[in-house]
Amino acid sequence: MPVHFLLGGARSGKSSYAEKYAKVLCHHKTQQSLPSQLHYVATATPFDDEMRSRIHTHQSRRGEEWQNHEVPRALVEQIERFNGDDVVLIDCFTLWLNNVIYNEGETADAALIDSEVQRLVQALATTPATIFCVSNEVGLGIVPLGEVTRLYVDHAGWMNQAVAAIADTVTFMAAGLPLAMKGKPLAEEIG
């Protein structure tokens, strides 16, 4: 099934845009008497009060139509559970990558990260579900100073490239405006 990849900077509008089109697609499928279930896979980890507040804001914005899955680390296993009736929004890959690096601590090296990203891309390429995935474009800023931060930024960029390579559509978001980079714009693709 299709993979729709949305990326952009912080507060670019990518999450709300992905939510909108996931709901539109699910509604279209329902109108055509096709079974459809809307899933939201959130990867954020509530490390502090500010992050807990952000998570709460996202959860309350979603509403009751979504089946929510809080999956900070086992993202591949969650993707493998979905079927062809499912419309899934994953928000976001860069938080998931942060969790991979953070959870592995000192053992988080390039080989381990590459292996995890390859597993993610394989799961996306083979899932029967329709997937909307969100990621931050972190490579547009200054080069970070610390070794772990550079490891993160480098691998986030390579992860985004790998996902974009298998995605059916890629949309870049800036200031709430979409730019179709691969495939048709979501407004034309989904309706």
N, C-alpha and C positions, 0 to 999 in steps of 0.2 A: 504494500500500500504506500501511498505517498508520504514523504517526509518533507515538511515545510520548516525551513530554518530561518529564524529571525535573529539578527544581531545588531548591536548598536551600543552606544555608551550608556552610562548611568542616566536614568530619567529621560531616555530617548523616546519612550512610548512603546517599546517592543513587547512588554508583557500584556498591556491592555489591548494592543493590536492583535496579538496571538489569541488572547481570550475571545475577542470579538469574532474572529474568523473560525475558531474551533466551534463556538456556539452556532454560528451561521451554518457550518457544514453539518453539525449534528441535527439542527432544525430541518435542513434540506433532506437529510436521510430519513428523518421521521415522517416528513410529508410524503415521501415516496414509499411509505410503509416498510422501510428497511429498519431493522432493529439497530439501535445506536445507543451507546452509553458514553457520557462525557466524564473524562478523568482528568484530574489535576495532580501532577507529580511535583511536589515542592522539595527542593534539595537544601534549603537554608537550615542552618543550625543556630538555635537561639543562644549565642554565647553571652549576651548581655541584655540589659533592659531595652536599649535602643533597637536591637535586632528583634527582640520579642515583640516590640511595638510594630515594627515593619511587617513581621509575619502576621500579626493580628490584623493589620490593615489589609493585607492581601487576602487573608481568609474571609474577612467580612465582605470584601468587594465581590468575591466569587459567587456567593449565594448558594442556595440549596441544590441547584441542578447538577453540581459537580460532585463526583465521588473523589474525595481528597485522599492523597497518599503522601505522607511525610517520609521522604527517602533521602536522607543525607549522604548515604554511601553505597547502598546495594542497588544502584540504578539499573544495571544490566539485568539483574534478576527480576526487577519489577517490570521492565520492558518485555521480558520473555513471558510474562503472565498474561499479557493483553492478547485479544483475538481480533478478528476482522470486523466485528461490530463496534469496536472501541474507537473513540476519538480522544486522543491523549495530548495534553499540553504538559511539557516538561519545562520547569522554570527553576533554576537555570543550570546550564552546563558549567559555567565558570565557578559557581558556588560548589557544585559537585567536585570539580577538580581541586578546589581549595581543600575540601574535606578529605580527598584522597591524600594530598600532600600532608595535611595536618595530622591525619590519623596514622600515617606511616612514620611521622617524626623524622629522626635521623636516617632511617632506611629509605626515605623517599628519594630515589635516584631516577635518572632519565629512563632506564630500562623498565623499571616498575611502572612509571607513569605512562610510558609508551604502550606497555602491555594493557593497562587499564583502558586507555583511550581506544586501542584496537578492539578490545572486547565491546566497548560502547558502540563504536561504528558498525561492527558486525551485527550487534543486536538491532540497531536501527535499520540496517540494510535488509534484514530478514524478517522483521516483525510484520504480521498481517494487519496490524492496527494502522490507522492514520495518525501520524505524529506531527505535532507542532512543537518545535524545540527552540528555546530562547538561550542566547549566550551573550556575554558582554564582549565587545571589541576593546580589549585592553591595550592594544599595541599602538594606539594613536597618541599616547602621552609621552612623557619623558622616559628615558631609560632608568629603571629603578637601581638604587645603590646596592642593596643587599643581595647575597647569593641566592637565598631561598626565594626572594621576590623575583629575581631574574629567571630562576627556574620556573616559577609559576607563569610569568608573562610569556616566556618562550613557549611553554607547553600549551598555554591557552591559545596562542596563535596557531600552533600546529594542530591542536584539536579542532579549532574552528575550520581550518583548511580541510581536514579530513572529513568532517561532517558535511561541509559545503560540497565536497566532491561527490558524495552519495545522495545528497538531497535533491528532490525534484524541483523545489523552489528555494531561492535564497533572497531574503528581503533585508536590506539595511535600513535601520531606523535612525533618524536624526530630527530633533525638535518636533516629534510626533508625526513626521512625514515619512512615508515608505518609499524606498527606491528598490525596484526589482532588479536584482543582480543576476539571477538565474531563473529561467522559466517565466511564466506569465505573472503579472501582479496578482496578489491574492484576491483582489476585488474581481478580477476577470476569471481567475482559476476556480474560485469557490462561489462567487456571486454576490 
